[in-house]
């Protein structure tokens, strides 16, 4: 049949080679992604309107919280 130690060594070598190839592919994909960054999209009108509303609400809460501190 064969030596079981040789079979185990062959399986371990094949597994190590597979893992090495996967790591190289992942690092190559990461380098490609970092090399060509996508430009950020500008926020839409609804997003800006919501942000302005939240800022106004925070301002009102701050005024309410600190108005009695005098």
Secondary structure as GFF3:
##gff-version 3
##sequence-region A 1 70
A	DSSP	alpha_helix	4	35	.	.	.	ID=ss1
A	DSSP	alpha_helix	45	66	.	.	.	ID=ss2
A	DSSP	three_ten_helix	67	69	.	.	.	ID=ss3
###
